Amino acid sequence: MIVVTGATGNVGRVLVGLLAEAGEETVAVSRRPQLAGLPAGVRGAQADVGNAASMRPVLEGADALFVLLGGELNSRGESPSALLDVARDTGVKRVVLLSSQLNSTRPESRSHARLREFEAAVRGSGLDFTILRPGGFASNAFAWAESVRTKRTVFAPFADVALPVVDPADIAGVAVAALREDGHAGRTYELTGPEAISPRQQAGVISEALGEAVAFVELSREEARAEMARFMPPEVIDGTLDVLGVPLSAEQQVSLDVQTVLRRPASPFAAWAERNLPAFR
């Protein structure tokens, strides 16, 4: 049995579906009391990955655990060791942690201190572990969906700074391999898309997929900060803007880890845009 936390997000939702397709007994965990739209055969469970006691009954009988921190769990909560202790006590043998590329490129970043704590706990747990460190998500473009629908315009900072954004479906695919297959224990995978692409270029891809012109308006850093403050904690905003606007060379490099694990090239932004086009219509 495989337990997936963060089962309603961009990665978790796809991961649950892939595991179900593979015939794995899967438990989808969310803090919500009910999970709608789960694949046939998948059991939903209400629990909180930040509350180890709530996870204990969910983990009974599980072989593997996918750990994804969401929302405030990225900044505070009980010791990560509490969750890993419960996992080990209930018989879990394998854990896959969704972390971040910034833990290698910017190891002193305040915004990712919590994820660094989880990485250390996973490494010291005694369980077989795999750590996934994706760069920026292609799905961050959902932030433009409303303005594209209503104004056929993308508003974003750093118009021509390119980063190799990764399709969340590729992250889920790598997670499936790490959860189900031998050979991934002790590995840390950096996950990116196949090429660096700028916000202006992403807007062009969306425009082509829609078959309609989509304008691009470049925001200043201060304008972007004000917009991000509506949905991001203050301690995360400046670090995010630094990555988007002044990325390190390592953050602009394409990793081949997706291709190595999945035995196919990583999906381009265009594939993500085509698959999610209804959000922009």
ChimeraX attribute file (.defattr): number of C-alpha atoms within 10 A of each C-alpha:
attribute: neighborCount
match mode: 1-to-1
recipient: residues
	/A:1	15
	/A:2	24
	/A:3	28
	/A:4	26
	/A:5	27
	/A:6	22
	/A:7	26
	/A:8	21
	/A:9	14
	/A:10	17
	/A:11	22
	/A:12	25
	/A:13	21
	/A:14	20
	/A:15	28
	/A:16	29
	/A:17	20
	/A:18	18
	/A:19	24
	/A:20	18
	/A:21	12
	/A:22	11
	/A:23	11
	/A:24	16
	/A:25	15
	/A:26	22
	/A:27	25
	/A:28	27
	/A:29	27
	/A:30	21
	/A:31	16
	/A:32	13
	/A:33	10
	/A:34	11
	/A:35	16
	/A:36	8
	/A:37	9
	/A:38	17
	/A:39	16
	/A:40	9
	/A:41	13
	/A:42	18
	/A:43	14
	/A:44	21
	/A:45	22
	/A:46	17
	/A:47	21
	/A:48	18
	/A:49	24
	/A:50	21
	/A:51	15
	/A:52	21
	/A:53	14
	/A:54	15
	/A:55	21
	/A:56	16
	/A:57	14
	/A:58	19
	/A:59	23
	/A:60	16
	/A:61	13
	/A:62	20
	/A:63	19
	/A:64	25
	/A:65	23
	/A:66	25
	/A:67	22
	/A:68	20
	/A:69	19
	/A:70	13
	/A:71	9
	/A:72	10
	/A:73	15
	/A:74	16
	/A:75	17
	/A:76	11
	/A:77	12
	/A:78	12
	/A:79	15
	/A:80	20
	/A:81	17
	/A:82	14
	/A:83	24
	/A:84	22
	/A:85	17
	/A:86	19
	/A:87	26
	/A:88	17
	/A:89	13
	/A:90	17
	/A:91	15
	/A:92	23
	/A:93	16
	/A:94	24
	/A:95	27
	/A:96	27
	/A:97	21
	/A:98	22
	/A:99	24
	/A:100	20
	/A:101	21
	/A:102	24
	/A:103	16
	/A:104	13
	/A:105	15
	/A:106	15
	/A:107	12
	/A:108	12
	/A:109	14
	/A:110	13
	/A:111	19
	/A:112	21
	/A:113	16
	/A:114	19
	/A:115	22
	/A:116	20
	/A:117	14
	/A:118	23
	/A:119	21
	/A:120	13
	/A:121	18
	/A:122	24
	/A:123	16
	/A:124	12
	/A:125	17
	/A:126	13
	/A:127	21
	/A:128	20
	/A:129	25
	/A:130	25
	/A:131	25
	/A:132	23
	/A:133	20
	/A:134	24
	/A:135	25
	/A:136	23
	/A:137	21
	/A:138	24
	/A:139	19
	/A:140	14
	/A:141	18
	/A:142	14
	/A:143	13
	/A:144	18
	/A:145	20
	/A:146	15
	/A:147	15
	/A:148	23
	/A:149	15
	/A:150	10
	/A:151	11
	/A:152	21
	/A:153	19
	/A:154	27
	/A:155	19
	/A:156	21
	/A:157	21
	/A:158	18
	/A:159	20
	/A:160	13
	/A:161	18
	/A:162	20
	/A:163	25
	/A:164	24
	/A:165	27
	/A:166	28
	/A:167	30
	/A:168	27
	/A:169	22
	/A:170	24
	/A:171	26
	/A:172	23
	/A:173	20
	/A:174	23
	/A:175	26
	/A:176	21
	/A:177	15
	/A:178	25
	/A:179	24
	/A:180	16
	/A:181	10
	/A:182	10
	/A:183	10
	/A:184	20
	/A:185	17
	/A:186	13
	/A:187	14
	/A:188	16
	/A:189	24
	/A:190	21
	/A:191	29
	/A:192	34
	/A:193	30
	/A:194	21
	/A:195	19
	/A:196	19
	/A:197	20
	/A:198	18
	/A:199	22
	/A:200	21
	/A:201	17
	/A:202	20
	/A:203	25
	/A:204	19
	/A:205	19
	/A:206	27
	/A:207	20
	/A:208	15
	/A:209	18
	/A:210	17
	/A:211	9
	/A:212	12
	/A:213	15
	/A:214	20
	/A:215	15
	/A:216	19
	/A:217	13
	/A:218	16
	/A:219	16
	/A:220	13
	/A:221	16
	/A:222	11
	/A:223	13
	/A:224	17
	/A:225	18
	/A:226	12
	/A:227	14
	/A:228	18
	/A:229	12
	/A:230	9
	/A:231	9
	/A:232	13
	/A:233	14
	/A:234	13
	/A:235	13
	/A:236	16
	/A:237	18
	/A:238	15
	/A:239	17
	/A:240	18
	/A:241	18
	/A:242	12
	/A:243	19
	/A:244	20
	/A:245	17
	/A:246	12
	/A:247	16
	/A:248	13
	/A:249	9
	/A:250	13
	/A:251	24
	/A:252	19
	/A:253	16
	/A:254	20
	/A:255	21
	/A:256	17
	/A:257	19
	/A:258	24
	/A:259	18
	/A:260	13
	/A:261	17
	/A:262	14
	/A:263	9
	/A:264	10
	/A:265	15
	/A:266	24
	/A:267	21
	/A:268	19
	/A:269	25
	/A:270	17
	/A:271	14
	/A:272	18
	/A:273	25
	/A:274	14
	/A:275	10
	/A:276	14
	/A:277	14
	/A:278	11
	/A:279	13
	/A:280	20
	/A:281	15
